[in-house]
Amino acid sequence: MANLRPFWDYRAAPQAGRITLLRASEEYDPSGPWRDLALGELEVRGVGGNHYTMMRPFQVGEVAAVLGEVFGQDAEDDEDPHA
């Protein structure tokens, strides 16, 4: 039980910058609480499956592809065009 106390007591703080939320297509839309925490842009990206199956071998490729796009965008956004 002592291991769970920090989990129960944790309260997320608002975050500056862009947040990307991966939403499992078989689940409800969880973006509401995230919108309250996002001081910058909140991008919601859909992936197949549910909370548990989205990381299974038959779905994880889609998750990896979305993460590649997200991190690729971040890398492009951070590049100095004058370098």
Rosetta blueprint (number, residue, H / E / L):
1 M L
2 A L
3 N L
4 L L
5 R H
6 P H
7 F H
8 W H
9 D H
10 Y L
11 R L
12 A L
13 A L
14 P L
15 Q E
16 A L
17 G L
18 R L
19 I E
20 T E
21 L E
22 L E
23 R E
24 A E
25 S L
26 E L
27 E L
28 Y L
29 D L
30 P L
31 S H
32 G H
33 P H
34 W H
35 R H
36 D H
37 L H
38 A E
39 L L
40 G L
41 E L
42 L E
43 E E
44 V E
45 R E
46 G E
47 V E
48 G L
49 G L
50 N L
51 H L
52 Y L
53 T H
54 M H
55 M H
56 R L
57 P H
58 F H
59 Q H
60 V H
61 G H
62 E H
63 V H
64 A H
65 A H
66 V H
67 L H
68 G H
69 E H
70 V H
71 F H
72 G H
73 Q H
74 D H
75 A H
76 E H
77 D H
78 D H
79 E L
80 D L
81 P L
82 H L
83 A L
